[in-house]
């Protein structure tokens, strides 16, 4: 894995936004995989700024979000769809018909998962998958456990994951949906290029295990070790438990 270190999250976000703008210039119809969470917020704002300065044109790009809560409609204030509208979609010129987010309000969640997989395939696969990482090592909502799912699937959220999403639901973990839909490990690993971003001391332990530990379903992000084109963009704090630097 290529590891690039940054002084702080602001410098990291600026560098990655520039990288994405360059990727858009090289392939205007790029297919992007997008994460939610606190980590990418600054990146999305940087992309909005680049777009405002005519340096990032999303008009022909396609996006697929990694995951969504199940049992709430897209327009729910706590949904990842709403998060994305606020932080990215309203700030850039993506064509609405090329924005893809799993529908957490779907009447048939399994069918929704199949539809999503087919849509990714129909778009030609994901060129650049951006990822965050949970402190427990999850990517998307692929939670640590005895087994992992390959394709887009329905998942029961861990208590820790529900706690870390409480801010989207008025601060109350009990209000966070118990289930979600998520791309699977294989869906993610099929992306042609993957960039994982992590900032802050709370991520140091899982970054250390992900890079230097065994590949195990107990640390879903460890599977990124088998991908040929993965870059980790870390601030110094998140890299704190790595034995080797960049
Ligand atoms: P965070 O979430 O960016 O809010 O830390 C990352 C994740 O859980 O994937």
Boltz pocket constraint, residues with backbone or C-beta under 6 A from the ligand:
constraints:
  - pocket:
      binder: B
      contacts: [[A, 36], [A, 37], [A, 38], [A, 39], [A, 40], [A, 132], [A, 133], [A, 134], [A, 135], [A, 138], [A, 139], [A, 140], [A, 164]]
      max_distance: 6.0
